[in-house]
Amino acid sequence: MPGTLKRQMRRAFREARADGRLRLAFTDCLGPCSEANVLFVYAHGRPLWLRRINTVETFETVLAYARETAEGGPVALPPALAQHAFAWTGGGPGPTPPIADD
């Protein structure tokens, strides 16, 4: 992940005032690496994998979804994030086919 995007994501996370309810951590590769940037959201016992979160705008949509879920229970995944969702158990090459970059 380019440093500029990482800084923008950190800033968006701080501005969302999500500290305490949400956690943000960066790794070299959460997996699958070919689908970077991969985010994992775990709320209300449900895992959600999101791939190719490559713009701050898409990241802000993830934050809004995660905040809403944390505040009031499970909510429907926004259409803007549906194309980024995938199922993955941590093994193998990951999902196919890849979606287009944002």
Backbone as ProteinMPNN parsed JSONL, in Angstrom:
{"seq_chain_A": "MPGTLKRQMRRAFREARADGRLRLAFTDCLGPCSEANVLFVYAHGRPLWLRRINTVETFETVLAYARETAEGGPVALPPALAQHAFAWTGGGPGPTPPIADD", "coords_chain_A": {"N_chain_A": [[0.848, -1.168, 0.0], [0.686, 2.133, -0.937], [2.399, 4.815, 0.754], [1.069, 7.312, 0.896], [-1.681, 6.697, 0.554], [-2.059, 5.096, 2.802], [-1.63, 6.982, 4.855], [-3.799, 8.684, 4.319], [-5.917, 6.942, 4.855], [-5.51, 6.431, 7.589], [-5.972, 9.019, 8.583], [-8.675, 9.367, 7.841], [-9.797, 7.384, 9.446], [-9.243, 8.371, 12.035], [-10.736, 10.762, 11.9], [-13.274, 9.728, 11.711], [-13.821, 9.105, 14.241], [-13.794, 6.59, 15.417], [-12.37, 5.192, 17.223], [-11.986, 2.846, 19.821], [-14.362, 1.512, 19.295], [-13.883, 0.431, 16.847], [-11.094, -1.142, 15.271], [-7.993, -0.499, 13.721], [-5.462, -1.768, 11.755], [-2.416, -2.096, 10.01], [-0.883, -4.34, 7.754], [1.731, -6.194, 6.078], [0.668, -8.019, 4.236], [-2.498, -9.034, 4.425], [-3.907, -10.872, 3.114], [-5.772, -12.374, 0.438], [-2.77, -11.658, -1.218], [-2.734, -10.856, -3.899], [-5.056, -9.474, -4.212], [-4.896, -7.032, -3.022], [-5.838, -3.894, -1.783], [-6.62, -5.585, 1.147], [-9.263, -5.813, 3.431], [-10.494, -6.754, 6.607], [-13.437, -7.227, 8.284], [-14.964, -7.799, 11.296], [-17.848, -8.359, 12.826], [-20.464, -8.728, 15.139], [-20.24, -11.509, 15.197], [-19.871, -12.188, 12.564], [-17.808, -12.691, 9.807], [-16.31, -10.526, 7.412], [-14.81, -10.139, 4.408], [-13.085, -7.843, 2.431], [-11.937, -6.735, -0.691], [-9.47, -5.067, -2.726], [-9.545, -2.383, -1.8], [-8.802, 0.446, -2.613], [-8.961, 3.182, -2.692], [-9.354, 6.23, -0.868], [-11.958, 7.035, -0.653], [-13.491, 4.684, -0.968], [-12.575, 3.36, 1.286], [-13.615, 5.076, 3.258], [-16.317, 4.509, 2.92], [-16.334, 1.883, 3.831], [-15.657, 2.397, 6.511], [-17.941, 3.869, 7.341], [-19.923, 1.903, 7.096], [-18.936, -0.008, 8.947], [-19.014, 1.472, 11.341], [-21.791, 1.964, 11.584], [-22.697, -0.651, 11.838], [-21.397, -1.377, 14.22], [-22.64, 0.316, 16.013], [-25.373, -0.339, 15.974], [-26.001, -2.985, 15.41], [-26.166, -5.741, 13.026], [-26.106, -4.645, 9.662], [-27.232, -4.138, 6.29], [-24.941, -4.745, 3.642], [-23.562, -2.043, 1.925], [-24.34, -1.253, -1.502], [-22.134, -0.184, -2.876], [-20.008, -1.477, -1.719], [-20.439, -4.126, -2.176], [-19.296, -5.277, -4.488], [-16.727, -5.59, -3.662], [-16.675, -7.508, -1.722], [-15.776, -10.784, -0.596], [-15.449, -14.345, -0.168], [-13.275, -16.087, 1.928], [-10.996, -18.357, 3.34], [-8.472, -18.212, 4.228], [-6.64, -19.832, 3.004], [-4.962, -20.984, 0.048], [-5.019, -19.357, -3.233], [-6.867, -17.302, -3.128], [-9.788, -15.307, -4.029], [-11.434, -15.608, -7.249], [-12.877, -14.373, -10.276], [-10.544, -11.576, -10.361], [-11.637, -8.293, -9.41], [-12.078, -5.174, -11.147], [-9.68, -2.55, -10.722], [-10.298, 0.307, -8.645]], "CA_chain_A": [[0.0, 0.0, 0.0], [1.479, 3.358, -0.967], [2.371, 5.579, 1.995], [0.063, 8.372, 0.853], [-2.992, 6.094, 0.798], [-2.081, 4.673, 4.205], [-1.827, 8.198, 5.663], [-5.176, 9.137, 4.116], [-6.798, 6.018, 5.567], [-5.359, 6.708, 9.027], [-6.656, 10.283, 8.848], [-10.121, 9.109, 7.764], [-10.149, 6.597, 10.632], [-9.267, 9.306, 13.175], [-11.847, 11.696, 11.727], [-14.529, 8.995, 11.927], [-13.946, 8.949, 15.691], [-14.183, 5.189, 15.601], [-11.513, 4.574, 18.236], [-12.712, 2.206, 20.913], [-15.366, 0.614, 18.725], [-13.261, -0.205, 15.686], [-9.631, -1.182, 15.301], [-7.351, -0.412, 12.413], [-4.066, -2.199, 11.757], [-1.869, -2.334, 8.682], [0.071, -5.436, 7.659], [2.298, -6.296, 4.73], [-0.339, -8.692, 3.419], [-3.496, -9.762, 5.199], [-4.206, -11.974, 2.21], [-4.762, -12.804, -0.523], [-1.953, -10.508, -1.621], [-3.078, -10.434, -5.261], [-6.288, -8.682, -4.154], [-4.646, -5.879, -2.149], [-5.705, -3.891, -0.33], [-7.649, -6.429, 1.743], [-9.727, -5.446, 4.763], [-11.3, -7.762, 7.295], [-14.359, -6.645, 9.262], [-15.62, -8.852, 12.081], [-18.851, -7.72, 13.677], [-21.626, -9.542, 15.51], [-19.979, -12.902, 14.864], [-19.843, -12.391, 11.107], [-16.613, -12.195, 9.123], [-16.505, -9.901, 6.102], [-13.569, -9.841, 3.706], [-13.238, -6.877, 1.346], [-10.713, -6.673, -1.493], [-9.207, -3.918, -3.594], [-9.945, -1.117, -1.179], [-7.649, 1.18, -3.115], [-9.169, 4.629, -2.653], [-9.808, 6.683, 0.445], [-13.425, 7.096, -0.697], [-13.994, 3.339, -0.686], [-12.266, 3.115, 2.696], [-14.591, 5.822, 4.056], [-17.564, 3.746, 2.853], [-16.14, 0.766, 4.767], [-15.757, 2.956, 7.862], [-19.34, 4.192, 7.631], [-20.605, 0.62, 7.288], [-18.47, -0.607, 10.2], [-19.556, 2.269, 12.457], [-23.226, 1.704, 11.684], [-22.833, -2.011, 12.354], [-20.957, -1.377, 15.615], [-23.572, 1.086, 16.829], [-26.739, -0.809, 16.071], [-26.249, -4.354, 14.991], [-25.894, -6.023, 11.617], [-26.796, -3.872, 8.634], [-26.966, -4.625, 4.93], [-23.734, -4.239, 3.006], [-23.897, -1.064, 0.893], [-24.046, -1.698, -2.867], [-20.787, 0.241, -3.277], [-19.028, -2.42, -1.182], [-20.781, -5.503, -2.557], [-18.333, -5.782, -5.476], [-15.452, -5.819, -2.988], [-16.81, -8.606, -0.757], [-15.437, -12.122, -1.068], [-15.308, -15.371, 0.865], [-11.913, -16.612, 1.951], [-10.712, -19.024, 4.609], [-7.071, -18.022, 4.561], [-5.777, -20.751, 2.279], [-5.05, -20.916, -1.404], [-4.693, -18.093, -3.884], [-7.877, -16.271, -2.928], [-10.949, -15.325, -4.911], [-11.303, -15.349, -8.679], [-11.865, -13.549, -10.912], [-10.344, -10.302, -9.678], [-12.457, -7.178, -9.873], [-11.283, -4.078, -11.689], [-9.233, -1.542, -9.761], [-11.111, 1.536, -8.582]], "C_chain_A": [[0.896, 1.235, 0.0], [1.31, 4.153, 0.327], [1.309, 6.653, 2.028], [-1.32, 7.816, 1.153], [-3.114, 5.663, 2.255], [-2.313, 5.881, 5.118], [-3.254, 8.709, 5.535], [-6.161, 8.247, 4.867], [-6.711, 6.233, 7.075], [-6.101, 7.988, 9.409], [-8.17, 10.083, 8.832], [-10.596, 8.334, 8.985], [-10.231, 7.498, 11.863], [-10.469, 10.237, 13.09], [-13.199, 11.032, 11.938], [-14.8, 8.792, 13.411], [-14.423, 7.546, 16.053], [-13.346, 4.491, 16.666], [-12.355, 4.022, 19.378], [-13.763, 1.235, 20.421], [-14.806, -0.176, 17.556], [-11.753, -0.177, 15.871], [-9.111, -1.152, 13.879], [-5.898, -0.826, 12.57], [-3.641, -2.445, 10.316], [-0.868, -3.473, 8.765], [0.686, -5.41, 6.268], [1.29, -6.938, 3.79], [-1.272, -9.469, 4.334], [-3.926, -10.988, 4.418], [-5.557, -11.806, 1.56], [-4.059, -11.584, -1.122], [-2.297, -9.986, -3.017], [-4.312, -9.549, -5.295], [-6.129, -7.439, -3.282], [-5.374, -4.636, -2.662], [-6.898, -4.622, 0.283], [-7.969, -5.916, 3.14], [-10.565, -6.577, 5.312], [-12.12, -7.05, 8.357], [-15.027, -7.808, 9.976], [-16.569, -8.175, 13.055], [-20.014, -8.669, 13.899], [-21.464, -10.996, 15.069], [-19.917, -13.211, 13.386], [-18.553, -11.847, 10.508], [-16.98, -11.592, 7.766], [-15.135, -9.551, 5.546], [-13.892, -8.886, 2.569], [-11.9, -6.748, 0.629], [-10.679, -5.413, -2.339], [-9.809, -2.624, -3.05], [-8.785, -0.157, -1.436], [-7.853, 2.68, -3.231], [-9.644, 5.002, -1.26], [-11.334, 6.759, 0.481], [-14.043, 5.732, -0.39], [-13.74, 2.987, 0.775], [-13.259, 3.847, 3.603], [-15.956, 5.137, 4.04], [-17.493, 2.54, 3.79], [-16.281, 1.266, 6.204], [-17.199, 3.253, 8.247], [-20.139, 2.924, 7.897], [-20.224, 0.008, 8.639], [-19.002, 0.153, 11.411], [-21.029, 1.982, 12.665], [-23.476, 0.318, 12.266], [-22.469, -2.062, 13.834], [-21.965, -0.688, 16.529], [-24.925, 0.425, 16.992], [-27.004, -2.23, 15.646], [-26.007, -4.527, 13.512], [-26.742, -5.159, 10.683], [-26.421, -4.447, 7.276], [-25.696, -3.977, 4.383], [-24.128, -3.242, 1.919], [-23.538, -1.588, -0.497], [-22.632, -1.324, -3.321], [-19.706, -0.705, -2.767], [-19.271, -3.847, -1.639], [-19.777, -6.088, -3.547], [-16.976, -6.096, -4.855], [-15.488, -7.015, -2.042], [-16.417, -9.933, -1.395], [-15.343, -13.064, 0.122], [-13.901, -15.936, 0.778], [-11.643, -17.208, 3.32], [-9.25, -18.914, 5.006], [-6.129, -18.97, 3.855], [-5.932, -20.569, 0.792], [-4.823, -19.522, -1.937], [-5.711, -16.986, -3.669], [-8.956, -16.336, -3.984], [-10.58, -15.113, -6.371], [-12.691, -15.097, -9.226], [-11.672, -12.246, -10.149], [-11.276, -9.241, -10.248], [-11.533, -6.087, -10.39], [-10.849, -3.145, -10.568], [-10.172, -0.361, -9.798], [-10.453, 2.627, -9.375]], "O_chain_A": [[1.774, 1.362, 0.853], [0.233, 4.171, 0.923], [0.703, 6.891, 3.073], [-2.061, 8.411, 1.935], [-4.163, 5.849, 2.872], [-3.11, 5.805, 6.053], [-3.857, 9.123, 6.526], [-7.128, 8.739, 5.449], [-7.732, 6.218, 7.763], [-6.779, 8.036, 10.435], [-8.869, 10.579, 9.715], [-11.68, 8.599, 9.503], [-11.178, 7.401, 12.643], [-11.145, 10.476, 14.091], [-14.167, 11.698, 12.305], [-15.886, 8.357, 13.793], [-15.322, 7.356, 16.872], [-13.587, 3.325, 16.979], [-13.308, 4.654, 19.834], [-14.025, 0.227, 21.077], [-15.208, -1.313, 17.31], [-11.21, 0.7, 16.542], [-9.715, -1.708, 12.961], [-5.184, -0.294, 13.42], [-4.421, -2.945, 9.505], [-0.097, -3.567, 9.72], [0.217, -4.69, 5.387], [1.08, -6.459, 2.676], [-0.866, -10.457, 4.946], [-4.268, -12.019, 4.998], [-6.418, -11.128, 2.121], [-4.704, -10.6, -1.484], [-2.162, -8.791, -3.28], [-4.587, -8.927, -6.321], [-7.123, -6.854, -2.852], [-5.479, -4.411, -3.867], [-8.048, -4.312, -0.028], [-7.071, -5.624, 3.931], [-11.26, -7.271, 4.57], [-11.578, -6.359, 9.219], [-15.59, -8.697, 9.338], [-16.14, -7.5, 13.991], [-20.487, -9.327, 12.972], [-22.419, -11.633, 14.626], [-19.913, -14.378, 12.995], [-18.238, -10.669, 10.681], [-17.858, -12.099, 7.067], [-14.393, -8.766, 6.137], [-14.855, -9.092, 1.83], [-10.852, -6.661, 1.27], [-11.702, -4.79, -2.624], [-10.488, -1.883, -3.76], [-7.907, 0.024, -0.592], [-7.016, 3.378, -3.804], [-10.258, 4.196, -0.561], [-11.936, 6.567, 1.538], [-15.01, 5.642, 0.366], [-14.592, 2.385, 1.428], [-13.698, 3.291, 4.611], [-16.677, 5.178, 5.037], [-18.471, 2.211, 4.461], [-16.948, 0.631, 7.02], [-17.631, 2.927, 9.353], [-20.946, 2.881, 8.826], [-21.093, -0.442, 9.386], [-19.397, -0.461, 12.402], [-21.472, 1.779, 13.795], [-24.368, 0.14, 13.095], [-23.154, -2.718, 14.619], [-22.121, -1.07, 17.689], [-25.572, 0.594, 18.026], [-28.164, -2.628, 15.535], [-25.679, -3.566, 12.816], [-27.94, -4.974, 10.899], [-25.42, -5.151, 7.137], [-25.423, -2.804, 4.637], [-24.954, -3.569, 1.067], [-22.54, -2.291, -0.653], [-22.006, -2.072, -4.072], [-18.605, -0.738, -3.316], [-18.39, -4.695, -1.5], [-19.44, -7.268, -3.459], [-16.164, -6.794, -5.462], [-14.438, -7.487, -1.605], [-16.685, -10.178, -2.571], [-15.18, -12.636, 1.264], [-13.399, -16.226, -0.308], [-12.017, -16.631, 4.341], [-8.841, -19.472, 6.024], [-4.922, -18.916, 4.087], [-6.947, -20.046, 0.331], [-4.476, -18.609, -1.188], [-5.436, -15.833, -4.001], [-9.036, -17.3, -4.745], [-9.551, -14.516, -6.688], [-13.646, -15.604, -8.637], [-12.541, -11.85, -9.372], [-11.652, -9.289, -11.42], [-10.337, -6.086, -10.097], [-11.566, -2.971, -9.582], [-10.768, -0.053, -10.829], [-10.977, 3.738, -9.449]]}, "name": "protein", "num_of_chains": 1, "seq": "MPGTLKRQMRRAFREARADGRLRLAFTDCLGPCSEANVLFVYAHGRPLWLRRINTVETFETVLAYARETAEGGPVALPPALAQHAFAWTGGGPGPTPPIADD"}
